[in-house]
Amino acid sequence: MPSGIAEAGVTVVLLAGGEATRLPGKLERTDAGDPLIVGAYERFAPFYPVVVSASATFAPAIDARLACPIVVDRWSRRGPLAGILSALAAVRTSLICAVAADLPEVDADLVRALREAFHPDVDAVVPVHERGVEPLCALYDRAAFERAGLPVLTRGTGAVRDALAGLRVATLAVPSHRFANVNTHADWARAFA
């Protein structure tokens, strides 16, 4: 496990601003115990500073359990790239690990592995598996991401994948099951059965 917040040098940016059209309210659902957003926060908070990027605040009881900044997206409905860029205002470390909040198998160990793979010749370490890359669960140099991401957002796309073209990227092989997200009722049943 990471040795603690003071030594981490990484802030986890939990991406919680999606519309969740296939499973509305999924991050606040409690039928599996804690809300998904609270579970995500609690997996990282003992080891890393956390910033939540959201389209709005959550129910008061959930907000109270998230002892971290909740940054409302500066550019609404512009996708995860806008969410990450919005959250940077609350980040105090040079590295960020963007993590989609609906990935229940992503934890502090994966963030540590990404951090260990990071070196001065790269701007990002992105997981890769047989289905491709995972830019919504990747480690980024904060300043480089901002430089690469803002022009992409200005051109009208919210795709983090498009920002990768402006970064020096290293990849890290990670099993694909770690990125099984919760987008549908079937996904929910599988993740919390």
LUMRO-652505 format. One line per field, with one value per residue (C-alpha): residue in three letters; x, y, z. Coordinates in steps of 0.25 Angstrom, whole numbers, plus 5000, padded with zeros to 4 digits. Example, Ala and Ser with C-alpha at 12.3 -4.5 7.8 and 13.67 -1.06 7.14 Angstrom:
LUMRO-652505
residu: (ALA,SER) .
x: (5049,5055) .
y: (4982,4996) .
z: (5031,5029) .
This chain:
LUMRO-652505
residu: (MET,PRO,SER,GLY,ILE,ALA,GLU,ALA,GLY,VAL,THR,VAL,VAL,LEU,LEU,ALA,GLY,GLY,GLU,ALA,THR,ARG,LEU,PRO,GLY,LYS,LEU,GLU,ARG,THR,ASP,ALA,GLY,ASP,PRO,LEU,ILE,VAL,GLY,ALA,TYR,GLU,ARG,PHE,ALA,PRO,PHE,TYR,PRO,VAL,VAL,VAL,SER,ALA,SER,ALA,THR,PHE,ALA,PRO,ALA,ILE,ASP,ALA,ARG,LEU,ALA,CYS,PRO,ILE,VAL,VAL,ASP,ARG,TRP,SER,ARG,ARG,GLY,PRO,LEU,ALA,GLY,ILE,LEU,SER,ALA,LEU,ALA,ALA,VAL,ARG,THR,SER,LEU,ILE,CYS,ALA,VAL,ALA,ALA,ASP,LEU,PRO,GLU,VAL,ASP,ALA,ASP,LEU,VAL,ARG,ALA,LEU,ARG,GLU,ALA,PHE,HIS,PRO,ASP,VAL,ASP,ALA,VAL,VAL,PRO,VAL,HIS,GLU,ARG,GLY,VAL,GLU,PRO,LEU,CYS,ALA,LEU,TYR,ASP,ARG,ALA,ALA,PHE,GLU,ARG,ALA,GLY,LEU,PRO,VAL,LEU,THR,ARG,GLY,THR,GLY,ALA,VAL,ARG,ASP,ALA,LEU,ALA,GLY,LEU,ARG,VAL,ALA,THR,LEU,ALA,VAL,PRO,SER,HIS,ARG,PHE,ALA,ASN,VAL,ASN,THR,HIS,ALA,ASP,TRP,ALA,ARG,ALA,PHE,ALA) .
x: (5000,5004,5012,5002,4997,5009,5018,5008,5011,4998,4983,4972,4962,4949,4941,4926,4920,4914,4899,4898,4886,4886,4886,4882,4887,4896,4907,4897,4890,4890,4884,4898,4902,4910,4907,4917,4923,4926,4932,4941,4945,4948,4957,4966,4965,4974,4986,4984,4977,4964,4956,4942,4939,4924,4912,4906,4907,4901,4890,4895,4897,4906,4914,4916,4923,4932,4943,4949,4947,4935,4937,4925,4929,4933,4928,4915,4912,4926,4930,4941,4952,4944,4943,4957,4961,4951,4956,4971,4967,4966,4979,4992,5000,5008,5002,4987,4981,4968,4958,4944,4936,4928,4940,4939,4951,4961,4968,4980,4989,4986,4989,5002,5006,5003,5012,5023,5023,5023,5037,5042,5042,5026,5014,5005,5004,4991,4987,4985,4979,4973,4961,4970,4975,4968,4970,4959,4968,4981,4993,4996,5005,4996,5002,5004,4990,4985,4994,4989,4975,4970,4972,4965,4953,4953,4952,4939,4942,4942,4950,4961,4966,4968,4977,4986,4992,4998,5005,5017,5010,5015,5006,5004,4998,4986,4976,4963,4954,4959,4952,4938,4929,4915,4907,4894,4886,4893,4906,4901,4896,4910,4918,4910,4904) .
y: (5000,5014,5020,5032,5045,5053,5045,5041,5053,5048,5053,5044,5051,5043,5046,5046,5056,5047,5047,5032,5031,5015,5015,5028,5031,5020,5027,5030,5016,5010,4996,4990,4996,5009,5018,5015,5029,5027,5014,5020,5031,5022,5013,5024,5034,5027,5028,5039,5053,5052,5062,5059,5064,5065,5072,5075,5072,5060,5057,5064,5051,5047,5060,5059,5046,5051,5059,5065,5076,5074,5082,5085,5084,5097,5093,5086,5074,5074,5060,5055,5064,5076,5069,5066,5081,5086,5078,5083,5096,5088,5079,5082,5071,5070,5057,5053,5040,5041,5030,5028,5026,5015,5005,4997,4989,5001,5003,5010,4998,5001,5016,5012,5003,5015,5024,5014,5013,5028,5034,5048,5045,5043,5052,5040,5025,5019,5005,4996,4982,4974,4984,4996,5007,5013,5028,5030,5022,5028,5036,5049,5060,5072,5083,5074,5070,5084,5088,5077,5076,5091,5092,5079,5084,5097,5090,5084,5070,5065,5052,5050,5040,5052,5059,5047,5051,5063,5055,5046,5033,5021,5009,4999,4985,4983,4971,4976,4971,4983,4993,4986,4998,5000,5005,4996,4988,4976,4982,4986,4972,4966,4976,4975,4961) .
z: (5000,4998,5010,5012,5007,5011,5002,4991,4982,4975,4976,4972,4963,4964,4952,4956,4946,4936,4932,4935,4925,4926,4941,4946,4960,4961,4969,4980,4980,4994,4991,4991,5004,5003,4991,4980,4981,4996,4993,4983,4992,5003,4995,4992,5004,5014,5004,4995,4995,4987,4979,4973,4960,4958,4951,4964,4979,4984,4995,5008,5015,5004,5003,5018,5016,5005,5013,5001,4991,4982,4969,4960,4946,4940,4926,4928,4919,4913,4917,4926,4920,4925,4938,4940,4936,4945,4957,4955,4962,4975,4973,4980,4975,4962,4958,4957,4955,4948,4952,4947,4960,4954,4954,4967,4964,4963,4977,4983,4979,4964,4967,4973,4961,4952,4960,4961,4945,4944,4940,4936,4921,4921,4924,4926,4930,4924,4927,4914,4913,4902,4899,4898,4907,4920,4920,4930,4940,4937,4944,4938,4940,4944,4936,4924,4924,4925,4914,4905,4910,4909,4894,4892,4900,4893,4879,4884,4889,4903,4900,4909,4899,4889,4899,4900,4886,4892,4903,4905,4909,4915,4917,4928,4925,4935,4934,4927,4939,4947,4938,4939,4941,4946,4935,4935,4944,4940,4943,4956,4959,4955,4963,4976,4975) .
